[in-house]
Amino acid sequence: MPTRRNAGRRGAGSRHRYRYLLGDSRREAARLRAQARLWDPVATALFDRLRVRRGWKVLEIGPGQGSLHMELRRRVGGPVDAVERSPAFAARLRRLCARDRFGPDHIFVNDLLDAPLPRRTYDLVFARWVFLFLPDPEAHLRKLVRALRPGGLLAIEDYHRETFALIPRPREWADLMAADRAFFASQGGDASIGGRLPELYRRAGLEIVAIDPNLKVGRPGSPVWRWLSTYFLGVLDRYAEHPPLTRGKAARLRRRFLAAARADTSLMIAPAVIDVIGRKPL
Ligand SMILES: C[S@@+](CC[C@H](N)C(=O)[O-])C[C@H]1O[C@@H](n2cnc3c(N)ncnc32)[C@H](O)[C@@H]1O
């Protein structure tokens, strides 16, 4: 793990030290597919509002397992460019694209800051759950703004984690939330980047078109409960390396998650996902 000392020095100039925190293991790929099944209707509603249509030139950042990428291809009726740093995820995307009739994509298998993107090209750039990982989001946004054509749209869906709650609330909750923030900050990211995007868009020269929140709440056994428990129980041991969480507190939290799952009055209120749409001025 990076130390706090070197995490503080991360930025555009040190981007080659960026390490994507969740990796591309088969287990993570399966988690991403399950998460996408729950959240894809929210993204397709966003595509409806954006009126994505045939012939648009679209770029997706970090398509992961590719469900939304395939949806974008259907909507534009052709290939969609992508930047995906994982060679394994990029290879899966190529296999998926070979199965529909819309032709091969241009996939930049790079970290976004290193991708040789064309300028003034795209009608739409889309990213879900990528910006929370990125150091120096302003540099990444400026790069995407350069790639948009004048009048083109940037649509990002990302978290505001502070809404996350387990009810009944475990005593260690504040420590879990602090460890969650520290985990993403260890690579220069911000787990609550969603709420900061409007101001970051403005600084990058975009006009704000819309800001729409999405909030899910789940009871034990529900898809929302399964989604959040899979993630948080899966990362608890890694989070325990980030004070003030400790191994002991992480073990107690695990027991409290499992006990809450057995009570039918328990609730999980999810991290909010905020859709932020901006336009490059003409
Ligand atoms: C949490 S996953 C989200 C995947 C997908 N967007 C979704 O909504 O299911 C983050 C994705 O972004 C990719 N990624 C992370 N950092 C990246 C970077 N700097 N440049 C390009 N891709 C990146 C990861 O490999 C992964 O596919």
The ligand as an SDF file (V2000), in Angstrom:
LIG
                    3D

 27 29  0  0  0  0  0  0  0  0999 V2000
  -15.5930    0.7660  -10.6470 C   0  0  0  0  0  0  0  0  0  0  0  0
  -15.2180    0.3250  -12.2850 S   0  0  0  0  0  0  0  0  0  0  0  0
  -16.6870    0.9290  -13.1370 C   0  0  0  0  0  0  0  0  0  0  0  0
  -16.8980    0.2030  -14.4490 C   0  0  0  0  0  0  0  0  0  0  0  0
  -18.0720    0.7000  -15.2760 C   0  0  0  0  0  0  0  0  0  0  0  0
  -17.9290    2.1030  -15.6240 N   0  0  0  0  0  0  0  0  0  0  0  0
  -19.3770    0.4780  -14.5570 C   0  0  0  0  0  0  0  0  0  0  0  0
  -20.0760    1.4630  -14.3130 O   0  0  0  0  0  0  0  0  0  0  0  0
  -19.6930   -0.6780  -14.2400 O   0  0  0  0  0  0  0  0  0  0  0  0
  -13.9590    1.4720  -12.8150 C   0  0  0  0  0  0  0  0  0  0  0  0
  -13.4640    1.1950  -14.2300 C   0  0  0  0  0  0  0  0  0  0  0  0
  -12.6000    2.2440  -14.6410 O   0  0  0  0  0  0  0  0  0  0  0  0
  -11.3620    1.7000  -15.1050 C   0  0  0  0  0  0  0  0  0  0  0  0
  -10.3500    2.7000  -14.7590 N   0  0  0  0  0  0  0  0  0  0  0  0
   -9.9360    3.0510  -13.5250 C   0  0  0  0  0  0  0  0  0  0  0  0
   -9.0310    4.0310  -13.5820 N   0  0  0  0  0  0  0  0  0  0  0  0
   -8.8520    4.3370  -14.8930 C   0  0  0  0  0  0  0  0  0  0  0  0
   -8.0570    5.2780  -15.5960 C   0  0  0  0  0  0  0  0  0  0  0  0
   -7.2420    6.1200  -14.9630 N   0  0  0  0  0  0  0  0  0  0  0  0
   -8.1320    5.3020  -16.9370 N   0  0  0  0  0  0  0  0  0  0  0  0
   -8.9480    4.4470  -17.6020 C   0  0  0  0  0  0  0  0  0  0  0  0
   -9.7420    3.5320  -16.9920 N   0  0  0  0  0  0  0  0  0  0  0  0
   -9.7100    3.4860  -15.6450 C   0  0  0  0  0  0  0  0  0  0  0  0
  -11.2220    0.3790  -14.3700 C   0  0  0  0  0  0  0  0  0  0  0  0
  -10.3490   -0.5200  -15.0260 O   0  0  0  0  0  0  0  0  0  0  0  0
  -12.6670   -0.0960  -14.3610 C   0  0  0  0  0  0  0  0  0  0  0  0
  -13.0160   -0.7020  -15.5710 O   0  0  0  0  0  0  0  0  0  0  0  0
  1  2  1  0
  2  3  1  0
  2 10  1  0
  3  4  1  0
  4  5  1  0
  5  6  1  0
  5  7  1  0
  7  8  2  0
  7  9  1  0
 10 11  1  0
 11 12  1  0
 11 26  1  0
 12 13  1  0
 13 14  1  0
 13 24  1  0
 14 15  1  0
 14 23  1  0
 15 16  2  0
 16 17  1  0
 17 18  1  0
 17 23  2  0
 18 19  1  0
 18 20  2  0
 20 21  1  0
 21 22  2  0
 22 23  1  0
 24 25  1  0
 24 26  1  0
 26 27  1  0
M  CHG  2   2   1   9  -1
M  END
$$$$
